[in-house]
Amino acid sequence: MKIYRFPEKETWADLVKRPVFEREEMSGLMKEIFEAVEKDGDQALIQFNEKFDKAITPQIVVSEAEIKKAEDEIPDALKKAIRQAKENILKFHAAQIIEPEKIETAKGVICWRENRAVEKVGIYIPGGTAPLFSTVLMLAVPANLAGCKEIVLCTPPDRNGNINPAILFTAKLCGITKIFKTGGAQAIAAMTLGTASVPRVYKIFGPGNQFVVAAKEYAQRYGVAIDMPAGPSEVLVIADHKAVPEFCAADLLSQAEHGSDSQVVFITTDLTVFTETMDEVEKQVSRLPRNEMARKALDHSLFIVTKNIEDALEFSNLYAPEHLIMAVENFEQSIPLIENAGSVFLGNYSCESAGDYASGTNHTLPTNAYAKNYSGVSLDSFLKKITFQHLSREGLKNIGKTIEIMAEAEGLIAHKNAVSIRLK
């Protein structure tokens, strides 16, 4: 842990810096992977499975039999939990549907916008030590709600060439039938370029390690959109004298256990809460199955004391965390001061895990300070907005002179003539 008591504001810019990866080296690796997938398609994916995941996969397509077998293996209690989470996520995202509204900007000039789904989307789901089946819900539910015609899911296989059964069960529950055994940068390349098995998509969603993030950025060179830049998971907890140290420690560790590169920040205005929370972290981390990973994350975590909540929020806005937890007494007063955060959790009982799984909000959020200019995934992430306009003869008369004057001033006479010829 890195401890700072009342740090000077001049030092904050250094404190909020995240680790930087070598972009040139990463770009070279992405070029190799994308070229291999473009040249050898499915065979390249099979070879990459063996090279990176030590998995033998004669075919990368997940069969109906595998999906059925996974459904039989899932405990009923987990099935029930996944279904309840799905309903909450569906309810929250369905409320984001907005009906088109026609606006008459001038007499006879009608303008409006309509939604159209991104036709083909790709979903990347990390596997490995933490198979994120919850992310299937977070991405597939709004994709279906938006009306995406094709939803492709890629996820890495285990060493036996199998996909985690909870991922397959959740995918089927959400109506996804095109599932492929491929992970890492090669999965992103497959969805970007298309192979004999994996369809090419128009937009790619989902979290991942630094290689997946680099591959998503590289995919944009091929005209494929991505949900957002992303990196290791983050949480920033702000606590006052009413915070419960035991709760704060648990929230910090819930992010630290994601991986050794996870970002964990704790800020408090109370020295007692500060000390007790650090003690609680030490107590709780030793009991975690993933404690080695969590400890590595804690090595570069920040524990900060500030004079007041306003200073804490100013630091938070500069840091722009993925998750912000306000473990403070009067959190309503703080809401207007929050400028940059992916998702905010208010009060002692709003644990970050609620947003990760079942409250209904989306857990696919901007990290690495991108909360300054990106939103988390929502229904809108799967939609395009098309503007429409209809001008009657009267409508063109009402704004025609304005168009003519502006077009002529810009030297675009053909633009002016398109109006003039109609007015004559």
Contacts in CASP RR format, 6 or more apart in sequence:
PFRMAT RR
TARGET T0000
AUTHOR 0000-0000-0000
METHOD contacts of the structure
MODEL  1
MKIYRFPEKETWADLVKRPVFEREEMSGLMKEIFEAVEKDGDQALIQFNE
KFDKAITPQIVVSEAEIKKAEDEIPDALKKAIRQAKENILKFHAAQIIEP
EKIETAKGVICWRENRAVEKVGIYIPGGTAPLFSTVLMLAVPANLAGCKE
IVLCTPPDRNGNINPAILFTAKLCGITKIFKTGGAQAIAAMTLGTASVPR
VYKIFGPGNQFVVAAKEYAQRYGVAIDMPAGPSEVLVIADHKAVPEFCAA
DLLSQAEHGSDSQVVFITTDLTVFTETMDEVEKQVSRLPRNEMARKALDH
SLFIVTKNIEDALEFSNLYAPEHLIMAVENFEQSIPLIENAGSVFLGNYS
CESAGDYASGTNHTLPTNAYAKNYSGVSLDSFLKKITFQHLSREGLKNIG
KTIEIMAEAEGLIAHKNAVSIRLK
1 278 0 8 1.000
1 281 0 8 1.000
1 298 0 8 1.000
1 299 0 8 1.000
1 301 0 8 1.000
1 302 0 8 1.000
1 303 0 8 1.000
2 300 0 8 1.000
2 301 0 8 1.000
2 302 0 8 1.000
2 303 0 8 1.000
3 303 0 8 1.000
3 304 0 8 1.000
4 11 0 8 1.000
4 15 0 8 1.000
4 302 0 8 1.000
4 303 0 8 1.000
4 304 0 8 1.000
4 305 0 8 1.000
5 304 0 8 1.000
5 305 0 8 1.000
6 305 0 8 1.000
6 306 0 8 1.000
6 307 0 8 1.000
7 15 0 8 1.000
7 304 0 8 1.000
9 314 0 8 1.000
12 315 0 8 1.000
12 318 0 8 1.000
13 318 0 8 1.000
15 302 0 8 1.000
15 304 0 8 1.000
15 315 0 8 1.000
16 315 0 8 1.000
16 318 0 8 1.000
16 319 0 8 1.000
16 369 0 8 1.000
18 232 0 8 1.000
18 263 0 8 1.000
18 368 0 8 1.000
18 369 0 8 1.000
19 261 0 8 1.000
19 300 0 8 1.000
21 210 0 8 1.000
21 214 0 8 1.000
23 214 0 8 1.000
26 210 0 8 1.000
26 211 0 8 1.000
26 214 0 8 1.000
27 214 0 8 1.000
27 218 0 8 1.000
29 185 0 8 1.000
29 211 0 8 1.000
29 214 0 8 1.000
30 185 0 8 1.000
30 214 0 8 1.000
30 215 0 8 1.000
30 218 0 8 1.000
31 218 0 8 1.000
33 48 0 8 1.000
33 185 0 8 1.000
33 186 0 8 1.000
33 189 0 8 1.000
33 215 0 8 1.000
34 185 0 8 1.000
34 189 0 8 1.000
34 192 0 8 1.000
34 193 0 8 1.000
34 215 0 8 1.000
34 218 0 8 1.000
36 44 0 8 1.000
36 48 0 8 1.000
36 186 0 8 1.000
36 189 0 8 1.000
37 44 0 8 1.000
37 45 0 8 1.000
37 186 0 8 1.000
37 189 0 8 1.000
37 190 0 8 1.000
37 193 0 8 1.000
37 194 0 8 1.000
37 195 0 8 1.000
38 189 0 8 1.000
38 193 0 8 1.000
40 47 0 8 1.000
41 190 0 8 1.000
41 193 0 8 1.000
41 194 0 8 1.000
41 195 0 8 1.000
41 196 0 8 1.000
42 59 0 8 1.000
42 60 0 8 1.000
42 195 0 8 1.000
42 196 0 8 1.000
42 197 0 8 1.000
42 198 0 8 1.000
44 186 0 8 1.000
44 195 0 8 1.000
45 60 0 8 1.000
45 180 0 8 1.000
45 182 0 8 1.000
45 186 0 8 1.000
45 187 0 8 1.000
45 190 0 8 1.000
45 195 0 8 1.000
45 198 0 8 1.000
46 57 0 8 1.000
46 58 0 8 1.000
46 59 0 8 1.000
46 60 0 8 1.000
48 182 0 8 1.000
48 183 0 8 1.000
48 186 0 8 1.000
49 55 0 8 1.000
49 56 0 8 1.000
49 57 0 8 1.000
49 60 0 8 1.000
49 156 0 8 1.000
49 157 0 8 1.000
49 161 0 8 1.000
49 181 0 8 1.000
49 182 0 8 1.000
49 183 0 8 1.000
50 56 0 8 1.000
50 57 0 8 1.000
52 156 0 8 1.000
52 183 0 8 1.000
52 184 0 8 1.000
52 186 0 8 1.000
53 156 0 8 1.000
53 157 0 8 1.000
53 158 0 8 1.000
53 159 0 8 1.000
53 183 0 8 1.000
54 159 0 8 1.000
55 156 0 8 1.000
55 157 0 8 1.000
55 158 0 8 1.000
55 159 0 8 1.000
55 160 0 8 1.000
55 161 0 8 1.000
55 181 0 8 1.000
56 161 0 8 1.000
57 157 0 8 1.000
57 161 0 8 1.000
57 181 0 8 1.000
59 181 0 8 1.000
59 197 0 8 1.000
60 180 0 8 1.000
60 181 0 8 1.000
60 182 0 8 1.000
60 197 0 8 1.000
60 198 0 8 1.000
61 179 0 8 1.000
61 180 0 8 1.000
61 181 0 8 1.000
61 197 0 8 1.000
62 163 0 8 1.000
62 168 0 8 1.000
62 179 0 8 1.000
62 180 0 8 1.000
62 181 0 8 1.000
66 162 0 8 1.000
66 163 0 8 1.000
66 168 0 8 1.000
67 168 0 8 1.000
67 169 0 8 1.000
67 171 0 8 1.000
67 172 0 8 1.000
67 179 0 8 1.000
69 165 0 8 1.000
70 163 0 8 1.000
70 165 0 8 1.000
70 166 0 8 1.000
70 167 0 8 1.000
70 168 0 8 1.000
70 169 0 8 1.000
71 165 0 8 1.000
71 168 0 8 1.000
71 169 0 8 1.000
71 172 0 8 1.000
73 165 0 8 1.000
74 165 0 8 1.000
74 166 0 8 1.000
74 169 0 8 1.000
78 166 0 8 1.000
79 169 0 8 1.000
81 358 0 8 1.000
82 133 0 8 1.000
82 137 0 8 1.000
82 166 0 8 1.000
82 169 0 8 1.000
82 170 0 8 1.000
82 173 0 8 1.000
83 173 0 8 1.000
84 358 0 8 1.000
85 134 0 8 1.000
85 137 0 8 1.000
85 357 0 8 1.000
85 358 0 8 1.000
85 360 0 8 1.000
86 137 0 8 1.000
86 141 0 8 1.000
86 173 0 8 1.000
86 174 0 8 1.000
88 358 0 8 1.000
88 359 0 8 1.000
88 360 0 8 1.000
89 137 0 8 1.000
89 138 0 8 1.000
89 141 0 8 1.000
89 142 0 8 1.000
89 358 0 8 1.000
89 360 0 8 1.000
89 362 0 8 1.000
90 141 0 8 1.000
90 145 0 8 1.000
91 360 0 8 1.000
92 359 0 8 1.000
92 360 0 8 1.000
92 361 0 8 1.000
92 362 0 8 1.000
93 141 0 8 1.000
93 142 0 8 1.000
93 145 0 8 1.000
93 360 0 8 1.000
93 362 0 8 1.000
93 378 0 8 1.000
93 379 0 8 1.000
94 145 0 8 1.000
94 379 0 8 1.000
96 378 0 8 1.000
96 379 0 8 1.000
96 380 0 8 1.000
97 145 0 8 1.000
97 379 0 8 1.000
98 115 0 8 1.000
100 112 0 8 1.000
100 113 0 8 1.000
100 114 0 8 1.000
100 115 0 8 1.000
101 112 0 8 1.000
102 110 0 8 1.000
102 111 0 8 1.000
102 112 0 8 1.000
103 110 0 8 1.000
103 111 0 8 1.000
103 112 0 8 1.000
104 110 0 8 1.000
105 111 0 8 1.000
106 395 0 8 1.000
106 398 0 8 1.000
106 399 0 8 1.000
107 394 0 8 1.000
107 395 0 8 1.000
107 398 0 8 1.000
108 391 0 8 1.000
108 392 0 8 1.000
108 394 0 8 1.000
108 395 0 8 1.000
108 398 0 8 1.000
109 389 0 8 1.000
109 390 0 8 1.000
109 391 0 8 1.000
109 392 0 8 1.000
109 395 0 8 1.000
109 398 0 8 1.000
109 399 0 8 1.000
110 389 0 8 1.000
110 390 0 8 1.000
110 391 0 8 1.000
111 387 0 8 1.000
111 388 0 8 1.000
111 389 0 8 1.000
112 387 0 8 1.000
112 388 0 8 1.000
112 389 0 8 1.000
113 385 0 8 1.000
113 386 0 8 1.000
113 387 0 8 1.000
113 388 0 8 1.000
114 385 0 8 1.000
114 386 0 8 1.000
114 388 0 8 1.000
115 146 0 8 1.000
115 383 0 8 1.000
115 384 0 8 1.000
115 385 0 8 1.000
115 386 0 8 1.000
116 383 0 8 1.000
116 384 0 8 1.000
116 386 0 8 1.000
117 146 0 8 1.000
117 147 0 8 1.000
117 148 0 8 1.000
117 149 0 8 1.000
117 382 0 8 1.000
117 383 0 8 1.000
117 384 0 8 1.000
118 146 0 8 1.000
118 148 0 8 1.000
118 202 0 8 1.000
118 203 0 8 1.000
118 225 0 8 1.000
118 382 0 8 1.000
118 383 0 8 1.000
118 384 0 8 1.000
119 148 0 8 1.000
119 149 0 8 1.000
119 150 0 8 1.000
119 202 0 8 1.000
120 148 0 8 1.000
120 149 0 8 1.000
120 150 0 8 1.000
120 152 0 8 1.000
120 199 0 8 1.000
120 200 0 8 1.000
120 201 0 8 1.000
120 202 0 8 1.000
120 203 0 8 1.000
121 143 0 8 1.000
121 148 0 8 1.000
121 150 0 8 1.000
121 151 0 8 1.000
121 152 0 8 1.000
121 201 0 8 1.000
121 202 0 8 1.000
121 203 0 8 1.000
121 204 0 8 1.000
121 205 0 8 1.000
121 382 0 8 1.000
122 151 0 8 1.000
122 152 0 8 1.000
122 153 0 8 1.000
122 154 0 8 1.000
122 191 0 8 1.000
122 201 0 8 1.000
122 203 0 8 1.000
122 204 0 8 1.000
122 205 0 8 1.000
123 135 0 8 1.000
123 136 0 8 1.000
123 139 0 8 1.000
123 140 0 8 1.000
123 143 0 8 1.000
123 151 0 8 1.000
123 152 0 8 1.000
123 153 0 8 1.000
123 154 0 8 1.000
123 176 0 8 1.000
123 204 0 8 1.000
123 205 0 8 1.000
123 206 0 8 1.000
124 153 0 8 1.000
124 154 0 8 1.000
124 155 0 8 1.000
124 183 0 8 1.000
124 184 0 8 1.000
124 187 0 8 1.000
124 188 0 8 1.000
124 191 0 8 1.000
124 204 0 8 1.000
124 205 0 8 1.000
124 206 0 8 1.000
124 207 0 8 1.000
124 208 0 8 1.000
124 212 0 8 1.000
125 131 0 8 1.000
125 132 0 8 1.000
125 133 0 8 1.000
125 135 0 8 1.000
125 136 0 8 1.000
125 153 0 8 1.000
125 154 0 8 1.000
125 155 0 8 1.000
125 167 0 8 1.000
125 206 0 8 1.000
126 132 0 8 1.000
126 135 0 8 1.000
126 155 0 8 1.000
126 156 0 8 1.000
126 207 0 8 1.000
126 208 0 8 1.000
126 209 0 8 1.000
126 212 0 8 1.000
127 155 0 8 1.000
127 156 0 8 1.000
127 164 0 8 1.000
127 167 0 8 1.000
127 183 0 8 1.000
128 156 0 8 1.000
128 158 0 8 1.000
129 290 0 8 1.000
130 258 0 8 1.000
131 155 0 8 1.000
131 164 0 8 1.000
131 166 0 8 1.000
131 167 0 8 1.000
132 167 0 8 1.000
132 207 0 8 1.000
133 164 0 8 1.000
133 166 0 8 1.000
133 167 0 8 1.000
133 169 0 8 1.000
133 170 0 8 1.000
134 170 0 8 1.000
134 356 0 8 1.000
134 357 0 8 1.000
134 363 0 8 1.000
135 206 0 8 1.000
135 207 0 8 1.000
135 363 0 8 1.000
135 364 0 8 1.000
136 153 0 8 1.000
136 167 0 8 1.000
136 170 0 8 1.000
136 171 0 8 1.000
136 174 0 8 1.000
136 176 0 8 1.000
137 170 0 8 1.000
137 174 0 8 1.000
138 362 0 8 1.000
138 363 0 8 1.000
138 364 0 8 1.000
138 377 0 8 1.000
139 205 0 8 1.000
139 206 0 8 1.000
139 364 0 8 1.000
139 377 0 8 1.000
140 151 0 8 1.000
140 153 0 8 1.000
140 170 0 8 1.000
140 171 0 8 1.000
140 174 0 8 1.000
140 175 0 8 1.000
140 176 0 8 1.000
141 174 0 8 1.000
142 362 0 8 1.000
142 377 0 8 1.000
142 378 0 8 1.000
142 379 0 8 1.000
142 381 0 8 1.000
142 382 0 8 1.000
143 151 0 8 1.000
143 205 0 8 1.000
143 382 0 8 1.000
144 151 0 8 1.000
144 174 0 8 1.000
144 175 0 8 1.000
145 379 0 8 1.000
145 382 0 8 1.000
146 379 0 8 1.000
146 382 0 8 1.000
146 383 0 8 1.000
147 382 0 8 1.000
148 382 0 8 1.000
150 178 0 8 1.000
150 199 0 8 1.000
150 201 0 8 1.000
151 175 0 8 1.000
151 176 0 8 1.000
151 178 0 8 1.000
152 176 0 8 1.000
152 178 0 8 1.000
152 180 0 8 1.000
152 191 0 8 1.000
152 198 0 8 1.000
152 199 0 8 1.000
152 201 0 8 1.000
153 171 0 8 1.000
153 176 0 8 1.000
153 178 0 8 1.000
153 179 0 8 1.000
153 180 0 8 1.000
154 179 0 8 1.000
154 180 0 8 1.000
154 182 0 8 1.000
154 183 0 8 1.000
154 187 0 8 1.000
154 188 0 8 1.000
154 190 0 8 1.000
154 191 0 8 1.000
154 198 0 8 1.000
155 163 0 8 1.000
155 164 0 8 1.000
155 167 0 8 1.000
155 179 0 8 1.000
155 180 0 8 1.000
155 181 0 8 1.000
155 182 0 8 1.000
155 183 0 8 1.000
155 187 0 8 1.000
156 181 0 8 1.000
156 182 0 8 1.000
156 183 0 8 1.000
156 184 0 8 1.000
156 187 0 8 1.000
157 163 0 8 1.000
157 181 0 8 1.000
157 182 0 8 1.000
158 164 0 8 1.000
161 181 0 8 1.000
163 179 0 8 1.000
163 181 0 8 1.000
168 179 0 8 1.000
171 179 0 8 1.000
178 199 0 8 1.000
180 187 0 8 1.000
180 190 0 8 1.000
180 197 0 8 1.000
180 198 0 8 1.000
182 190 0 8 1.000
182 198 0 8 1.000
183 212 0 8 1.000
184 208 0 8 1.000
184 209 0 8 1.000
184 211 0 8 1.000
184 212 0 8 1.000
184 215 0 8 1.000
185 211 0 8 1.000
185 212 0 8 1.000
185 214 0 8 1.000
185 215 0 8 1.000
185 218 0 8 1.000
186 215 0 8 1.000
187 212 0 8 1.000
187 215 0 8 1.000
188 204 0 8 1.000
188 212 0 8 1.000
188 215 0 8 1.000
188 216 0 8 1.000
188 218 0 8 1.000
188 219 0 8 1.000
189 215 0 8 1.000
189 219 0 8 1.000
190 198 0 8 1.000
191 198 0 8 1.000
191 199 0 8 1.000
191 200 0 8 1.000
191 201 0 8 1.000
191 204 0 8 1.000
191 219 0 8 1.000
191 224 0 8 1.000
192 200 0 8 1.000
192 201 0 8 1.000
192 204 0 8 1.000
192 219 0 8 1.000
192 222 0 8 1.000
192 224 0 8 1.000
193 200 0 8 1.000
193 222 0 8 1.000
194 200 0 8 1.000
201 224 0 8 1.000
202 224 0 8 1.000
202 225 0 8 1.000
203 224 0 8 1.000
203 225 0 8 1.000
203 226 0 8 1.000
203 227 0 8 1.000
203 382 0 8 1.000
204 216 0 8 1.000
204 219 0 8 1.000
204 224 0 8 1.000
204 225 0 8 1.000
204 226 0 8 1.000
204 227 0 8 1.000
205 226 0 8 1.000
205 227 0 8 1.000
205 364 0 8 1.000
205 377 0 8 1.000
205 381 0 8 1.000
206 212 0 8 1.000
206 227 0 8 1.000
206 230 0 8 1.000
206 364 0 8 1.000
207 230 0 8 1.000
207 231 0 8 1.000
207 233 0 8 1.000
207 364 0 8 1.000
208 230 0 8 1.000
208 231 0 8 1.000
210 231 0 8 1.000
210 261 0 8 1.000
213 229 0 8 1.000
213 230 0 8 1.000
213 231 0 8 1.000
216 226 0 8 1.000
216 229 0 8 1.000
216 230 0 8 1.000
217 226 0 8 1.000
217 229 0 8 1.000
219 226 0 8 1.000
220 226 0 8 1.000
227 364 0 8 1.000
227 376 0 8 1.000
227 377 0 8 1.000
227 381 0 8 1.000
228 364 0 8 1.000
228 366 0 8 1.000
228 370 0 8 1.000
228 374 0 8 1.000
228 375 0 8 1.000
228 376 0 8 1.000
228 377 0 8 1.000
229 366 0 8 1.000
229 368 0 8 1.000
229 370 0 8 1.000
229 374 0 8 1.000
230 366 0 8 1.000
230 367 0 8 1.000
230 368 0 8 1.000
230 370 0 8 1.000
231 367 0 8 1.000
231 368 0 8 1.000
232 258 0 8 1.000
232 259 0 8 1.000
232 261 0 8 1.000
232 262 0 8 1.000
232 263 0 8 1.000
232 367 0 8 1.000
232 368 0 8 1.000
233 255 0 8 1.000
233 258 0 8 1.000
233 259 0 8 1.000
233 262 0 8 1.000
233 263 0 8 1.000
233 322 0 8 1.000
233 323 0 8 1.000
233 367 0 8 1.000
234 255 0 8 1.000
234 262 0 8 1.000
234 263 0 8 1.000
234 264 0 8 1.000
234 265 0 8 1.000
234 321 0 8 1.000
234 322 0 8 1.000
234 323 0 8 1.000
234 367 0 8 1.000
234 368 0 8 1.000
235 251 0 8 1.000
235 252 0 8 1.000
235 254 0 8 1.000
235 255 0 8 1.000
235 263 0 8 1.000
235 264 0 8 1.000
235 265 0 8 1.000
235 321 0 8 1.000
235 322 0 8 1.000
235 323 0 8 1.000
235 324 0 8 1.000
235 325 0 8 1.000
235 352 0 8 1.000
236 265 0 8 1.000
236 266 0 8 1.000
236 267 0 8 1.000
236 316 0 8 1.000
236 319 0 8 1.000
236 321 0 8 1.000
236 323 0 8 1.000
236 324 0 8 1.000
236 325 0 8 1.000
236 341 0 8 1.000
237 248 0 8 1.000
237 251 0 8 1.000
237 252 0 8 1.000
237 265 0 8 1.000
237 266 0 8 1.000
237 267 0 8 1.000
237 325 0 8 1.000
237 327 0 8 1.000
238 267 0 8 1.000
238 268 0 8 1.000
238 309 0 8 1.000
238 312 0 8 1.000
238 313 0 8 1.000
238 316 0 8 1.000
238 324 0 8 1.000
238 325 0 8 1.000
238 326 0 8 1.000
238 327 0 8 1.000
238 328 0 8 1.000
238 334 0 8 1.000
239 248 0 8 1.000
239 266 0 8 1.000
239 267 0 8 1.000
239 268 0 8 1.000
239 269 0 8 1.000
239 270 0 8 1.000
239 273 0 8 1.000
239 277 0 8 1.000
239 327 0 8 1.000
239 328 0 8 1.000
240 268 0 8 1.000
240 269 0 8 1.000
240 270 0 8 1.000
240 273 0 8 1.000
240 309 0 8 1.000
240 327 0 8 1.000
240 328 0 8 1.000
240 329 0 8 1.000
241 269 0 8 1.000
241 270 0 8 1.000
241 272 0 8 1.000
241 273 0 8 1.000
241 329 0 8 1.000
242 327 0 8 1.000
242 328 0 8 1.000
242 329 0 8 1.000
242 348 0 8 1.000
243 268 0 8 1.000
243 270 0 8 1.000
243 273 0 8 1.000
243 277 0 8 1.000
243 327 0 8 1.000
243 328 0 8 1.000
243 348 0 8 1.000
244 327 0 8 1.000
244 348 0 8 1.000
245 273 0 8 1.000
245 276 0 8 1.000
245 277 0 8 1.000
245 279 0 8 1.000
245 280 0 8 1.000
246 280 0 8 1.000
246 284 0 8 1.000
247 327 0 8 1.000
247 348 0 8 1.000
247 351 0 8 1.000
248 266 0 8 1.000
248 273 0 8 1.000
248 277 0 8 1.000
248 280 0 8 1.000
248 325 0 8 1.000
248 327 0 8 1.000
249 277 0 8 1.000
249 280 0 8 1.000
249 281 0 8 1.000
249 283 0 8 1.000
249 284 0 8 1.000
250 280 0 8 1.000
250 284 0 8 1.000
250 351 0 8 1.000
251 325 0 8 1.000
251 327 0 8 1.000
251 351 0 8 1.000
251 352 0 8 1.000
252 264 0 8 1.000
252 266 0 8 1.000
252 277 0 8 1.000
252 281 0 8 1.000
252 298 0 8 1.000
252 301 0 8 1.000
253 281 0 8 1.000
253 284 0 8 1.000
253 285 0 8 1.000
253 288 0 8 1.000
253 294 0 8 1.000
254 351 0 8 1.000
254 352 0 8 1.000
254 353 0 8 1.000
254 356 0 8 1.000
255 262 0 8 1.000
255 263 0 8 1.000
255 264 0 8 1.000
255 297 0 8 1.000
255 323 0 8 1.000
255 352 0 8 1.000
256 262 0 8 1.000
256 264 0 8 1.000
256 285 0 8 1.000
256 293 0 8 1.000
256 294 0 8 1.000
256 295 0 8 1.000
256 297 0 8 1.000
256 298 0 8 1.000
256 301 0 8 1.000
257 288 0 8 1.000
257 290 0 8 1.000
257 293 0 8 1.000
257 294 0 8 1.000
257 297 0 8 1.000
258 293 0 8 1.000
258 297 0 8 1.000
259 290 0 8 1.000
259 293 0 8 1.000
259 294 0 8 1.000
259 296 0 8 1.000
259 297 0 8 1.000
260 293 0 8 1.000
260 296 0 8 1.000
260 297 0 8 1.000
261 297 0 8 1.000
262 297 0 8 1.000
263 297 0 8 1.000
263 300 0 8 1.000
263 301 0 8 1.000
263 321 0 8 1.000
263 322 0 8 1.000
263 367 0 8 1.000
264 297 0 8 1.000
264 298 0 8 1.000
264 301 0 8 1.000
264 302 0 8 1.000
265 301 0 8 1.000
265 302 0 8 1.000
265 304 0 8 1.000
265 319 0 8 1.000
265 321 0 8 1.000
266 274 0 8 1.000
266 277 0 8 1.000
266 301 0 8 1.000
266 302 0 8 1.000
266 303 0 8 1.000
266 304 0 8 1.000
267 304 0 8 1.000
267 305 0 8 1.000
267 306 0 8 1.000
267 312 0 8 1.000
267 315 0 8 1.000
267 316 0 8 1.000
268 274 0 8 1.000
268 277 0 8 1.000
268 304 0 8 1.000
268 305 0 8 1.000
268 306 0 8 1.000
268 312 0 8 1.000
269 305 0 8 1.000
269 306 0 8 1.000
269 307 0 8 1.000
269 308 0 8 1.000
269 309 0 8 1.000
269 312 0 8 1.000
271 305 0 8 1.000
274 303 0 8 1.000
274 305 0 8 1.000
277 303 0 8 1.000
278 303 0 8 1.000
281 298 0 8 1.000
285 291 0 8 1.000
285 294 0 8 1.000
285 295 0 8 1.000
285 298 0 8 1.000
288 294 0 8 1.000
304 312 0 8 1.000
304 315 0 8 1.000
306 312 0 8 1.000
306 315 0 8 1.000
309 328 0 8 1.000
309 334 0 8 1.000
310 337 0 8 1.000
313 334 0 8 1.000
313 337 0 8 1.000
313 338 0 8 1.000
316 324 0 8 1.000
316 338 0 8 1.000
316 340 0 8 1.000
316 341 0 8 1.000
317 337 0 8 1.000
317 338 0 8 1.000
317 339 0 8 1.000
317 340 0 8 1.000
318 340 0 8 1.000
319 340 0 8 1.000
319 369 0 8 1.000
320 340 0 8 1.000
320 341 0 8 1.000
320 342 0 8 1.000
320 366 0 8 1.000
320 369 0 8 1.000
320 370 0 8 1.000
320 371 0 8 1.000
320 372 0 8 1.000
321 340 0 8 1.000
321 341 0 8 1.000
321 342 0 8 1.000
321 371 0 8 1.000
322 341 0 8 1.000
322 342 0 8 1.000
322 343 0 8 1.000
322 365 0 8 1.000
322 366 0 8 1.000
322 367 0 8 1.000
322 371 0 8 1.000
323 341 0 8 1.000
323 342 0 8 1.000
323 343 0 8 1.000
323 345 0 8 1.000
323 352 0 8 1.000
323 365 0 8 1.000
324 338 0 8 1.000
324 341 0 8 1.000
324 342 0 8 1.000
324 343 0 8 1.000
324 344 0 8 1.000
324 345 0 8 1.000
325 344 0 8 1.000
325 345 0 8 1.000
325 347 0 8 1.000
325 350 0 8 1.000
325 351 0 8 1.000
325 352 0 8 1.000
326 334 0 8 1.000
326 344 0 8 1.000
326 345 0 8 1.000
326 346 0 8 1.000
326 347 0 8 1.000
327 347 0 8 1.000
327 348 0 8 1.000
328 334 0 8 1.000
328 347 0 8 1.000
331 346 0 8 1.000
331 347 0 8 1.000
332 346 0 8 1.000
335 344 0 8 1.000
335 346 0 8 1.000
338 344 0 8 1.000
340 369 0 8 1.000
340 371 0 8 1.000
340 372 0 8 1.000
341 371 0 8 1.000
342 365 0 8 1.000
342 366 0 8 1.000
342 371 0 8 1.000
342 375 0 8 1.000
342 376 0 8 1.000
343 355 0 8 1.000
343 361 0 8 1.000
343 362 0 8 1.000
343 363 0 8 1.000
343 365 0 8 1.000
343 376 0 8 1.000
345 351 0 8 1.000
345 352 0 8 1.000
345 354 0 8 1.000
345 355 0 8 1.000
355 361 0 8 1.000
355 363 0 8 1.000
356 363 0 8 1.000
357 363 0 8 1.000
362 376 0 8 1.000
362 377 0 8 1.000
362 378 0 8 1.000
364 376 0 8 1.000
364 377 0 8 1.000
365 371 0 8 1.000
365 376 0 8 1.000
365 377 0 8 1.000
366 374 0 8 1.000
366 375 0 8 1.000
366 376 0 8 1.000
391 399 0 8 1.000
396 419 0 8 1.000
396 422 0 8 1.000
396 423 0 8 1.000
397 423 0 8 1.000
400 419 0 8 1.000
400 423 0 8 1.000
403 415 0 8 1.000
403 416 0 8 1.000
403 419 0 8 1.000
404 416 0 8 1.000
404 419 0 8 1.000
404 420 0 8 1.000
407 413 0 8 1.000
407 415 0 8 1.000
407 416 0 8 1.000
407 419 0 8 1.000
408 416 0 8 1.000
END
